[in-house]
């Protein structure tokens, strides 16, 4: 079963900015100031330095956010809360100040209201430990100086979806495009904030689990008429408003596998975080410690289930080079808009498929096989470097790793040469990892490196723990532990940072189709609970393992080699989207399959 890891040794500095607006010139609200004030009291109890703004005009609100962002230091725990009116316009959300009568047209929104995405990005640019971004502003609202046209009403009901920047969690009081109840049963707070206040100071309450508790409470009270909405790109597992303690542990404390935190929040006797669902296990108080190991029989882990009949989201029209076709897709990644970027090696291109599109768009290569700046030669991997706003491509046939700064193919840079490059990964520091099939090793490359630093293998091909044999796909986690599909050894290896040898975390029992075996594993990814997903290439299935398990389980596929929607044909790359759906590059069927989370 999954065992815990050590908790953080020290807490980050905790700072919060809370804004509550009641006194709108045209559409007064009753509880928003109370919401900000009451939340301020609770956050101060648990060590936050809190700035509170109430009933502010645009200039003060905008200045307050900029000053708050300027004060953020790298590694801070940042919380932002807004209660008041919000409006969406052209797919952007705006937080409305009290002097809303100054907004006379939609253009004024850009200069007289706060762009919620921009405010988030200002904070994110300071490299905090985490940002918790809470918006209780999903009320029906018309800008007072504009006619109440139907178009404006639609744009003003609730908020539009937002993109969570790296290391952030965004929570709306209700789902995008819907509205919230403005008052709770206590008559003092909005419904969302009332339930937030009930949970926010619980020790050991992981932030993701906390928001699930709040969501469940709001949904229950409103008979599912209001359901808060959370979107997350958290990269860490140790995110608490209040760190765990051993004095008063939750009676149903849960400890996931590789996590640096413990879960203890309840929702219908099941738990949800990112890529797994966890059911409660009652553990006697004297057996609980934030640092201790929980015996496998003391916890139960109920993992996510996926729809077994997949949806084809790219390709699926046979082998070919048309824009609605793929030719043995290999590597891929998925952005926050659910666009899929695919290494289409035998078409010598990188192709982007937007959500619900029937055709793709070439974003790199596609000009025939070659080594010119606008050409690729059997590209095998593609990743996105957010820090440098660029694509990085494993151009295997040209034995180079190349960076594309735009999709017009006019600004490229060869960053690594003379390497048998296959898999790519990038860590939180922007360091690039490349699997070298010929040398049976993985190297880490910092900007300007000529040789790269050996981080795994490099001791010739073999099956010892310090060796690899044809490493292909790689995955890097938040702790810079490296997961490698060690293809010819039919296993997945984990190499912790600075380790001299790896540990076997999946397979390693010879080639075969038993549950404790893999056969030429390809794609490997790890979810936030440390559960390892491997594309079992020759067995046409996707397997899931917890580190330390003796055998894995079939997640999808495993129904024989075929073209049906419940079958795979030599699966390779794996990825999750931000709704935890699983994507598989189905190499032999020239398609990408999406398995929806149940």
Secondary structure, DSSP 8 states (H G I E B T S, - for coil): --------SS---EEEEEEE----SSS--SSHHHHHHHHHHHHHHTT-EEEEEES--HHHHHHHHHHHHHH--TT-EEEEEEES-EEEETTEEEEE-S-GGG--SGGGHHHHEEEHHHHHHHHHTT--SEEEEEEE---B---TTS---HHHHHHHBS-------TTEEEEESS-TT----S--TTSSS-HHHHHHHHHTT-TT-BHHHHHHHHHHHHHHHTTTS---EEEE----S--BSS---SSS--TT-EE-SS-SSEE---BTTEEEETTEEEE-----GGG--SSS---GGG----B--B-SS-EEEEE-S-BSSSTT-BSS---EEE-TT--EEEEEGGGTEEEEE-TT-SS-EEEEE-S-BSSSTT-BSSEEEEEEETTTTEEEEEEGGGTEEEEESSTTS-SEEEEEES--EEEEEE-TT--EEEEETTTTEEEEE-TT-SS-EEEEE-S-BSSSTT-BSSEEEEEE-TT--EEEEEGGGTEEEEE-TT-SS-EEEEE-S-BSSSTT-BSSEEEEEE-TT-EEEEEEGGGTEEEEEETT-SS-EEEEE-S-BSSSTT-BSSEEEEEE-TT--EEEEEGGGTEEEEE-B-
